[in-house]
Amino acid sequence: MQIAIVTVSDRASRGECEDLSGPLIETWLARAITSPYKLTKRTSPMGLSPFAMNGSISATSIAST
């Protein structure tokens, strides 16, 4: 199973602040899911689709898992 955590934040995507919500979600997933999974994490600025980012996850790969 593949899971993507996408955080949308202008400041975090520019490295001006730490992303706090992404790591919280990752911790929750580790406790909630007992099956093996592959985790992909991305931080995207507002107004930019995280699926359009260079080198990012694709909507197709998420839908197919």
C-alpha positions in Angstrom: 0.0 0.0 0.0 1.2 3.5 -0.8 0.2 6.5 1.3 1.0 10.1 0.6 1.0 12.9 3.1 0.7 16.3 1.4 1.1 19.4 3.5 0.0 22.7 1.9 1.9 25.7 3.3 3.7 28.5 1.6 6.1 29.1 4.4 6.9 25.5 5.1 7.4 24.8 1.4 10.0 27.7 1.3 11.7 26.4 4.4 10.7 29.4 6.5 9.0 27.3 9.2 8.8 23.7 10.2 5.9 21.5 9.0 4.3 20.3 12.2 1.2 18.6 10.8 2.9 16.2 8.4 5.0 14.5 11.2 1.9 14.3 13.4 0.0 12.5 10.6 3.0 10.2 10.1 3.0 9.3 13.8 -0.7 8.6 13.7 -0.4 6.4 10.6 2.4 4.4 12.2 0.0 3.6 15.1 -3.2 3.2 13.1 -2.0 1.0 10.2 -0.6 -2.5 10.9 0.0 -3.5 7.3 3.2 -2.6 5.5 3.0 0.6 3.6 5.3 3.0 1.6 5.1 6.6 2.7 5.6 9.6 0.4 5.8 13.1 2.0 5.5 16.4 0.1 5.1 20.0 1.1 3.4 22.2 -1.5 2.8 25.9 -1.6 -0.7 27.2 -1.8 -2.1 27.3 -5.3 0.2 24.6 -6.7 -1.1 21.1 -7.1 1.2 18.7 -5.2 0.6 16.3 -8.1 2.2 18.7 -10.6 5.4 19.3 -8.6 8.6 18.0 -10.2 9.5 14.6 -8.9 6.3 14.3 -6.8 3.8 11.5 -6.5 1.3 11.0 -9.2 -2.5 10.7 -8.9 -2.3 7.6 -10.9 0.1 5.8 -8.6 -2.0 6.7 -5.6 -5.2 5.5 -7.2 -3.8 2.2 -8.3 -2.7 1.1 -4.8 
